[in-house]
Amino acid sequence: LYAMMRVNGYLGYGFFFDNDGVMRYEMVLEGYGLDRILFYDNDIITCASAGKLVRINSLGQVEQIYQLDGYSLHHDIGFGQDGELLALAEENGAETVEDRVLSIDVESGQVTELIDFTEAMEEYFDMTRPIAATDPMFWQVGEWDWIHLNSLQYMEEDDSLIVSSRETSTIIKMEHIHGDMQLSWLAGDERFWADTPYAELCLAPENDFVPQYGQHCVEFWHADESGTAGVYELILYNNNYWSLNTRDGYEPELAESVGTDLYGTGEEKSQVYVYKIDENARTFALESSFDVPYSSIVSNGTPLSGGNWVVNSGISMVFGEYDESGALIREYAYECTMQNYRTFKYDYSGFWFM
């Protein structure tokens, strides 16, 4: 079933559709969206409200509640070390937003702030400011959304975390997050970081391609076939939309294909990107891509086990399933207020279905 997550205008509900577009289940929440569903034993873990995660069994009974006292969720949750949940969050009442990572013990429910990016990337944070009324994201006026983290991916091999930063159009890797944490690399338009203390941490583009802008849902896909450590593929939804709201003095030279209009002019396209990361050579390369309907913000492109892809283009208000070559199989349109954040497709094996 396709799971629509955080449909604007219908916040507080999760909608589940079959291949014919028939709604098979409606999950009632507390004024928030699912963001993601995690499968744990025969239960699921998902978001119930801005300050609450829940563990639910296949009968719909809540087995455990995880209260995030003092924090609010945004955009993504995932598994970390054994028995650990990781969640993107912000501290309630803090001057900055969307820049914290929480660690939650699955069994005890204990919540710990794991990463505060204002400290982890303090030298860049000091170059930023709150959003002004004249910025592209003017509806956030007054908010200090300087990094805007929107997805996370834990890497067990080196106890690292890969996060997606929409505001900087950069993928960021932090190593040894449960110990002596340090910033490992940045992947994106390296010109953005040229006049900052982080220039030397940028991975170099290996071939000629337009880097991602405003990307969402960065996930690990495959390790290198040779088994070489530090070489692997990441997948992401390249919104292909440039917007900078919290830093002065930087004006990029953009390729003509990159969008700068929130709703698009009708010519823009977003893409599903597959990157090859080579940490040994300190490079990244575009392995493959395919065009999808334009969405300046939100959205995801996620592979299925059989080789197909599920892609949600929120601003275009469509999601679709594509084959492994990127050819559209079927597209589903919906109406809502502005956009739906993500659509995943799960088989719910061991939960609803055998």
C-alpha angles and dihedrals in degrees: 000000000000112000116208111206126203103351107193110237089029101059109158095046136086116203124207121196135183127223091277092057093252115144109237101175140014117201114205114216136174102269096298140090132253096243089186140348118231121197114220119177101314094329135082128230119206144143119285101172138353090275103031141070121190137201111217131188126219092268090060093253118143108239098179140004122212110203114201097201110196095011138083125210125236133182109330151030130182145158121279125175119349109303094009133117121200121205135183108231147151128228112250111245095011119134092239131054139208096015108106135090119207129203116212125188107229095213104036098029092226111160123211130177102237104177132018104189092200084071099033091053099022096146092059093040088058089060094058139079140194119283115274130213090252095056123102091251091050093151086072092056111160095019117119096221093160100155106012102202111207108169140023136201123186118214111201097194095074099013089250138149127216114202133181117229112199096185093057095033086230138129110221130198123201118191130211093009094175093049135016094357120201139167109260108182148334124221123196138063099351091200088072090066098037096104096040133083088255100066094107092054093063118111111232119239108248099201138020110283141126108258122231122276125198090355127186139195102022109188140171112253115168139000116228112282090231091057092239110163115239095026118103146126128260125194125207145162106250103207087190089213124131119210130148118184109161108045131067129209101035121109115169128212101235130197113248090248093064115098124228098173117092094219097028131237095249095262101078127096132194121212144210106234130199112198127193109216117201108185092178094058091032091233141122128201137189104245097179142338143177133199122252133175113297120265118169093196139017119013139112143218112207130176123231124218092252094057100264126119131225113210128185117194101190103189090048088049095227137111126190147175118241131189122242092273092054097257114145115247099179136345128208122203125203138180123229143129104298101313155340114245102219143345121204130178118221131178092212089216111183091010108066100347135043 
